[in-house]
Amino acid sequence: MKQDVMGTAGAAPGYAAPVQWAPWLQRGLGGRHRRPRRTVVQMIKGMPPFPRRTLKYRGPGMPIMYGSDVERWQRQMCKKGYTLNVDGWYGPRSSKVAKSLQRRTGLTDDGEIDAWTWAATWG
C-alpha cells in the first residue's frame, strides 16, 4: 500500500465507494433543490408562504412596516370584504382590520400578523 502526504495508507485498488443513501448527494446538488418543508399553517390551498416576519403596528411616532407582503395581505383582506386601502403600509387601519379578523377566527386579537393570522386570512 502507498502512503499519502499525511502518512495514512490509501485504499485497496479493489475497494469501491459505498452508494450514497441520498440521491441528491449522488448528483452533487447538495440537497438545495428540495422543496422546503411546509408547516400545517401552509397547507391551505392557494395561500402564499408566510413572509417570515411578523407584521405589526407599533404605534404613532414609530416606523410603519412596508412591503409587498403587507400589500398581498391587504389585497386578500379586501377580497374577504374588509374596507382597506391597498398601499403596502401596515398602519393603524390595517392593525384594526387584523384585530377584527382575529376576533372572528378565535385568535388572540393583538393586531399582529403572525403565521396563524396569515393562514386565517386565506382560510
C-alpha positions in Angstrom: 0.0 0.0 0.0 1.1 3.5 -0.7 1.1 6.3 1.9 -0.1 9.8 1.1 1.3 13.1 2.4 -0.5 12.7 5.8 1.1 9.3 6.3 -2.2 7.3 6.0 -2.5 4.2 3.9 -4.6 4.6 0.7 -7.5 2.3 -0.1 -7.0 -1.1 -1.7 -7.4 -1.0 -5.5 -10.5 -3.2 -5.4 -12.3 -1.0 -2.9 -15.5 0.7 -4.2 -17.0 3.7 -2.5 -20.4 2.9 -0.9 -23.5 4.1 -2.6 -24.8 7.3 -1.1 -28.2 7.0 0.7 -29.5 10.3 -0.7 -29.9 10.5 -4.4 -29.4 14.3 -4.5 -26.0 13.8 -3.0 -25.1 11.5 -5.8 -25.9 14.2 -8.3 -23.8 16.7 -6.5 -26.7 19.1 -5.8 -26.1 19.2 -2.1 -29.8 18.9 -1.3 -30.6 22.5 -2.2 -33.2 21.6 -4.9 -35.5 20.0 -2.4 -38.8 21.7 -1.6 -38.8 23.5 1.7 -40.8 21.8 4.4 -44.4 23.1 4.7 -45.9 23.6 8.1 -49.5 22.8 9.0 -50.3 26.5 8.6 -49.1 26.5 4.9 -51.3 23.6 3.8 -54.2 25.9 2.8 -54.6 25.7 -0.9 -53.7 29.0 -2.7 -52.1 30.5 0.3 -48.7 32.2 -0.4 -45.9 31.3 2.0 -45.6 33.3 5.3 -43.2 36.2 4.8 -41.0 35.2 7.7 -41.6 38.5 9.6 -44.5 39.4 11.9 -46.4 42.4 10.6 -47.3 44.8 13.4 -48.1 48.4 14.0 -46.1 49.7 17.0 -48.0 53.0 17.5 -47.8 56.6 16.5 -44.3 58.0 16.2 -42.8 54.6 15.4 -41.7 53.4 12.0 -44.5 51.7 9.9 -43.8 48.4 8.2 -43.9 48.4 4.4 -43.6 45.8 1.8 -45.1 43.5 -0.8 -46.1 41.1 1.9 -48.2 43.8 3.5 -49.8 44.6 0.2 -50.6 40.9 -0.5 -52.3 40.6 2.9 -54.2 43.8 2.3 -55.5 42.6 -1.1 -56.7 39.4 0.4 -58.5 41.2 3.2 -60.3 43.4 0.6 -61.4 40.2 -1.1 -62.8 39.0 2.2 -64.9 42.2 2.4 -62.9 44.5 4.6 -62.6 48.2 3.7 -58.8 48.8 3.5 -56.5 50.8 1.2 -54.1 48.6 -0.6 -50.9 50.7 -0.3 -48.4 48.3 1.3 -48.2 50.2 4.6 -49.2 48.4 7.8 -50.6 51.2 9.8 -53.4 51.7 12.3 -56.2 50.8 9.9 -54.5 47.6 8.9 -54.0 46.7 12.6 -57.7 47.4 13.3 -58.7 45.1 10.4 -56.3 42.4 11.7 -57.8 42.6 15.1 -61.3 42.2 13.7 -60.2 39.1 11.7 -58.5 37.6 14.8 -61.7 38.1 16.8 -63.8 36.4 14.2 -61.5 33.4 13.9 -60.8 32.9 17.6 -57.2 34.0 17.7 -55.6 36.4 20.1 -56.6 39.9 18.9 -53.3 41.7 19.2 -53.3 43.1 15.6 -50.1 41.3 14.6 -50.0 39.2 11.5 -48.2 36.0 12.5 -48.3 32.7 10.8 -51.7 31.8 12.3 -53.3 35.1 11.3 -51.8 34.8 7.9 -53.4 31.4 7.5 -56.7 32.7 8.8 -56.6 35.4 6.1 -56.6 32.7 3.3 -58.7 30.1 5.2 
